[in-house]
Amino acid sequence: MPLAVARVSKNKLLSRSVWLYTYVFRGTPLYVQLLLCYTGLYSLQVVRDHMLLAEFFRSGMNCTLLAFTLNT
């Protein structure tokens, strides 16, 4: 609901950012998002150096839930 309200907002930055989110996460296949979340994000040095992010993205279940949440 908040994203729908932000999408029809007169604020162009807010509206365009919601449009971009919708375009990217709803426009790509879920399988690609799962692969990027599980293998792509963990391969970044920034994620591996940060202790909490490394623990989060090391678990396949966490990556799956994140990809499902962003896609939905």
PEQUIJO-V389539 format. One line per field, one symbol per residue. psi: psi as a letter, one per 30 degrees, with the letter a starting at -180 (. if undefined). burial: + if it has 24 or more other C-alpha atoms within 12 Angstrom, else -. A space follows every 10 residues. Layout:
# PEQUIJO-V389539
psi = ???
burial = ???
This chain:
# PEQUIJO-V389539
psi = eeeeeeeglf jeeeeeeeee eeeefffkke eeeeeeeeee effkeeeffk eeeeeeffke eeeeeeeeee e.
burial = ---------- -------+-- ----+----- --++--++-- ++-------- ------+--- --++-++--- --
